[in-house]
Amino acid sequence: MLDAPTRVVVTGAAGFIGSHLCERLLADGHQVTGIDSFSDYYARLRKQQNLRGVSAHRNFVLEEADLVDADLRRILDGTTVVFHLAGQPGVRPSWGGHFDRYVHDNIVATQRLLESLRETPLQRLVFASSSSVYGDAERFPTKETALPRPVSPYGMTKLAAEHLTFVYMRNFGIPATSLRYFSVYGPRQRPDMAFCRFMEALVDGEEIEIFGDGEQTREFTYVGDAVDGTVKAASADVVGQIINLGGGSRVTVNRVLDTLEDISRINVRRQYLPAAPGDPRHTGASINLARERLGWEPRVSLREGLANQWRWFQESRAGAAGAVGREA
């Protein structure tokens, strides 16, 4: 944990996990500078809503900037800890002509940030990586020592960014730690992510599209648990290490839908589609290293986390409908 109040920077601050991290850091008494480019991956308004809880906080400053060409030396001046969460997400869109965007946002942006940190006296750089770097892992639960073999362009760019952080650590002493998040969910989840799409289809009375037979498994991690592990990584003795953050168990997509049906009391209509390129059949995290080195444990069960996201989803839909009604 970061004990004494300090100045921290969060890249990707207006995103799903980034906005939760900013709230946690402010609640812990830190001064937080958030950086976000407000890219068009999803609606700007949604990202602005993510920051509603922090935008007026006296210890929060927002810099709207692209890491590739931002004046990072000015923004980072006096910073003690950097949490690097910015990047272009999504496995399926990373194929084809969109690849340039992934290279720009995940690799080039990370390199520019690292260049700007070469002369910055930093306590820690925490990089948000992804379980996508493992691809179709040979063993479950998958340990950090497993050979990474990404099966999507997205996973490849996240692995490249991981390697860059350690290149700069080795050559310039930047104290970096990489966290591999496993399928994070919860309130404010991006609209393209599975649980958000499932809930949209449920309330609209539409079929839920499932890529594959639904028996593929994922290690789902609640956003509050992911944030807690991220904060702990900023001060634990883990420089130079890669650490998995997972929810503690693997669950099939079909079981997720059964749980969501029970929580919402709405019958789920399922449409099974061919498996998508780049989607691994199974993911599962060994979290022993996080337990040992971070003193971290996932605390929110899938059912509790899904119920929290369902409540948030209903409230956000009601708020959006009310806003449309007032405009009309």
Summary of the structure (lengths in Angstrom):
residues: 328
radius of gyration: 19.2
end to end distance: 48.0
largest distance: 58.7
contacts: 1107
relative contact order: 0.14
helix: 42%
strand: 18%
